[in-house]
């Protein structure tokens, strides 16, 4: 697809996003590339089990980071591309991610593996194996809501890579205070839920919450350079 300069609905200016369909053993995946003009790294982020790349946190990162030399690759898993409403088992999600990884490394730049919720778990499980430079976990689902005893902390603690977790202060899948200590960095979006939505009564607005998220991610990525 030929790139043209454009201004998106989010106010982003620069090369228009381009899409790439990638065959995997789990079906066709899709990557939406938002290219930096002078990129030094790629941030590849996938969606969760209940939504797509239109998630507010993914879109906020895609709008802000290319200006800082970070090409953003928004990844749609095969089940989402196929129009299915329910995500498959984690093993199948990992298969899809592994299958599209060569396309993510094709630009020849270091790739940060990331995602939100279920996508964060995939990045944690496969990052070191695939040669990622780091892992970004947005809204990591530490446990099912109301079931803290069913912790998934082994996935987070086992990345073996520089890892940033960005968590909403009111995330029912794990509040920041519930996270174990470890080599990862933890950033909080105050009052945010699992989708980083903040209630109207909160002392900060939705835009401010997303700015908090973007600053945390941007600052952390800068330390990887």
N, C-alpha and C positions, 0 to 999 in steps of 0.2 A: 504494500500500500504506500502510495506517495504521501510524504509528509507535507503539510501546509501549516503556516502559522494561523492560530485562531485564538479566540477568547471563549472559554467554556462557561457554562452556567455558574460554576463556582467562582468565576473571576480569574481562572488560570489563563495566562497568556503563554504563547510559545508554540512549539510543534504540536499539531493535533495528535491525539492518541491514535495508535495503530493497533490492529488486532491480528493475532496469529493463532491458527488452530493447530493443535499438536496431538497427533495420535499417541495413545498410550494403551497398555494392556487392560486398562479399566474403561476404555472408550476415549473419545476425543475430548481433550481439554482445550481451554482457550486462555490466551494471555492478552491483556490489554496493556500495551507499553505506553508510558508517559516519559519521553526521553528528556534527559538533561542535555543542554547544549555542549557542555564539557564534562561528561560523566567520569567519575572515578570509582564508582561502585554501583551495584544494582540492589535494590530492596525488592524482593519478591514476596508478596503477601497474598494469602488466600483467605477466603471467607469462612464463616462458621457453618454449622449444620442447619441453621434456621434462616439463612439469608444469603445474599450474594455480595458482589463487589460494590454494590451501592451503599454499603454500610458507612455510616457517618465518619468513623475513624479512618477507614481505608481511603475514603474520598478526601478527607482533610490532609492526609499524608501525601496523596497523589497531587494535590494542589500546591503543597508547600515545598516539598523536598527537591524537585528538579532544579529549582533556582539555586540550590546548594550543591549541585553536582551529583545528585543521586537520581539515577534513572529508576522509576518505580514500575514494577511489573505486577499488575493486578491479575491474579490467577483464579480462573473458574474451574473447579473440579469437574470431571466428566459427568457425574450425576446431575450437576446443575446445568451443564450445557445440554444434556439430554432432556431437560424439562421435568425431571423427577422432583417430587416434593420432599422426599425423605432421604437423608444421607445414608450411605452404606456403612458397613462395619469399618472400624479403624484400619484394618489390614488393607481393605480396598482403597481407602483414602491414601494410604502410604504408597500403594502401587501406582496410583495416578500421579502423585507428586514425583516419584522416582522417574516415571516415564517422561515427564515434561522438563525435568532438570536440565538435560542437555541443551534445550532451547534457551533456558535461563542463563546458561554459561556461555552461550554462543557469542555475545559481545566481547568476550575475553576479559571481563572485569570480575573482581571479587563479588560474590553474591551473598547477601544477608538473607537467610531463610526466615520467613515470618508468616504470621497469620493471626486471625482472631478466633478465639474459642476453639472449636474443633481443628481449625487450621493451625492454631498455635501448637496444639498437641502434635500434629503431623510434623511441624518444623522441629519441635523438640526431639521427637523420636528419630528423625532421619538426618538432621543437620550435619553431624559429624561424619556419618557414613558417606554422605554425598559431597563432602568437601566444602560446605558453607563456611564463610568467614566468621559468622556470628548468628545468633538467633534472636528474633523479636517476637515476644509472646504478648499479644493484646487480649485482655480479658481471658487469661488462662483459666479454664474450668477446673479449679483445684479439686472440687468434689461436686457431686450432684446437689442441688439445693436441699437444705435440711438434712444432709447426710455427710457430715464432716468426717465420719469414720471411714468413708470410702475415698480416701485421698489418692490423688494421682501425682503426688509430689515426686515419685520416683522418675517420672518422665521429665519433669522440670530440672531436677537435680542431676540427671544423667546426661545432659546435653554435651558436656565436655567442651563447650565453646563459650565465648563471651555472650551473655544472655541478659536481655532487658525484658522485664515484665512490667506492663502498664495495666493497672487494675483500678476499676471504679471503687470508690469508697463504700458504696452500698451494693456491691456485686453479690447476689445470692449464691453464686458458684464459688465464692471465696473472697472474703474481704482482705485487704492488705495485711491486717494484723494476724490473720490466720496462716500466712505463708511461712514456711520454714526458713531458717537462716541457711545461707549457702553462698556459692560463688556468684550467683546472679545479682543483678541490680533491680531494685523494685521502685517503681514510680507510681504515685497515686493521683487519680483524678478525683478530687473531693466530690462527694455526693453522687457520683456517677453510678449507674446500674450496669448490667452486663453489656449493654449497647452504648455505654457512656452517655446516656440521657440523664439529665439532671432535673429534679422536680422544680416546678415554677416557684416554690417557696424558698429554694436554695439561695444563699447569698451570692452565688455567681451564676451567670447566664450560660446558655448552651454554647455560644460562641467562645466564651472565656474558658469553658471546660475543654473544648477542642484545642484551643490555643495552648492550654496546659499540656495536653497530650503531645501536640506537635513539638513543643519546646523540649519536652523530655526525650522524645525520640531523636530529634535533630541534634541535641547536645550529646547524646550517647553515641550516635553514628559518627560524630566528629572525632570522638576518642579512638575510633577504629582506623582512622586515616594514617 
